[in-house]
Amino acid sequence: MPRFTPTQYELMNVADGRVFKDKGWTLADPESPAPSLVRAVYGEKLFTPREDLEGIYRYASWLPIRRILKNAQGPVTYQSKGLARELGLKNLFITFTGYAPEIGAEVATCSFKATEAYSVCARLPKKTDKILVVQSAGNTARAFAQVCSDNNIPIVICIPRDNIDALWFHKRLRSCVKIISSPRGSDYFDAIQLGDKLCRSERFLAEGGAKNVARRDGMGTTLLSAVEAIGELPDAYFQAVGSGTGTIAVWENNLRLIEDGRFGKKKTRLYAAQNAPFTLMYDSWKAHQRALVPMTAEEGRLKAAEIDAKVLSNRKPPYSLAGGLFDALEDSKGDMYKVTNEEINFWKRKFNALEHIDIYSAAACAVASLSMAVKDGSVKKNEIVMLNCTGGGEESAKAGGYFMAVPDLVLSPDLPEDQIIDQVCRLFD
Ligand SMILES: *Cc1c(COP(=O)(O)O)cnc(C)c1O
């Protein structure tokens, strides 16, 4: 592998601008006056793709990583013809992260969660006695399991038993990857609770979700890929959101590119879409409030069960805190849309016919929201539009055969933490 010198960066508390050092895995500012994300501030102010590195590491000068990993892939941006014509758009660019070798997209796990996995796992030091813990409803689990298996990184994946179908792989996973699941009938929040209890032991390291700067800047490579292809910042950006992390990340890279100055000074209007009836952030945004509208666990469960794009059902998204999705939408003069299952299915088929890629329901939700924005005039026909197609190509990826992973342990999240820790530790001994 090529020699790699990590880029220099510090962390900034978005709420008060305090700049401080990363202790290695800092997820928040301990002195923050208010709930806030921390953001990476890179020494390199110019956008400088690394021609010598592969996949997302091409953007390593804006990634808070210490090393580079094997088999790295990344997003691919191309100018749309079929969908562009259908919508009457002159400058539609599709950023696709998934498997479609005909356009050069080779993410074998098929979703843009790969971008966060290659970045987060590369933020870990090469020699560490800690075991990474990731909680996921599906796509994140698959991406981290693959990256950690390929690179011999010890990890515990926490996933609800009913979502285990998301764990398909081309090869059997190495033993550094352990899968623990909450019992049948449990959901994402139970898997989160399992992981949280596990992380009370020093031996385990919580990945951190949206708070992890590596996760966000990994996802933000979608915009970097688009700007390289377009040559300037887009006017509008479309993405389906569950947590909103990918959209926050795009906003952050937009601000860095404005500082660079060579790609224009505009703030790209950010448009985020949710799958109705799971419209927690949509409802909050339309009420124009920073606080999330209330949603009980039970209500969340019922609504999550109804939607096709299951990955879009996060009940605790980083929306309200400083530097979160509310701020991103507000600062960029963006907006939100809600999309029904019928609309998703319509655009999924349409996209396949027009662009020849089978996309996930979540990605189709973004396409549907773009069609709405064209119709309601939010987007003008000659504007530069970036559509973040967050995943797809699963049919072709699976065509070569695949294995299903099975849980190493099924544990109730109600077990006392020492029992959970003890049982999981034994898997690694
Ligand atoms: C996770 C995911 C999303 C939503 O991403 P966020 O930026 O975290 O809201 C959209 N599409 C797919 C396919 C995903 O896996």
PDBQT file of the ligand as one rigid body, heavy atoms in Angstrom, charges set to zero:
ROOT
HETATM    1  C1  LIG A 501     -28.461   5.216   6.253  1.00  0.00    +0.000 C 
HETATM    2  C2  LIG A 501     -29.047   5.379   4.934  1.00  0.00    +0.000 A 
HETATM    3  C3  LIG A 501     -29.685   6.574   4.574  1.00  0.00    +0.000 A 
HETATM    4  C4  LIG A 501     -29.867   7.733   5.524  1.00  0.00    +0.000 C 
HETATM    5  O1  LIG A 501     -28.671   8.287   5.926  1.00  0.00    +0.000 OA
HETATM    6  P1  LIG A 501     -28.506   9.412   7.017  1.00  0.00    +0.000 P 
HETATM    7  O2  LIG A 501     -27.623  10.409   6.377  1.00  0.00    +0.000 OA
HETATM    8  O3  LIG A 501     -27.862   8.748   8.194  1.00  0.00    +0.000 OA
HETATM    9  O4  LIG A 501     -29.820   9.965   7.365  1.00  0.00    +0.000 OA
HETATM   10  C5  LIG A 501     -30.189   6.678   3.301  1.00  0.00    +0.000 A 
HETATM   11  N1  LIG A 501     -30.094   5.651   2.419  1.00  0.00    +0.000 NA
HETATM   12  C6  LIG A 501     -29.485   4.502   2.727  1.00  0.00    +0.000 A 
HETATM   13  C7  LIG A 501     -29.424   3.408   1.704  1.00  0.00    +0.000 C 
HETATM   14  C8  LIG A 501     -28.943   4.313   3.988  1.00  0.00    +0.000 A 
HETATM   15  O5  LIG A 501     -28.358   3.155   4.296  1.00  0.00    +0.000 OA
ENDROOT
TORSDOF 0
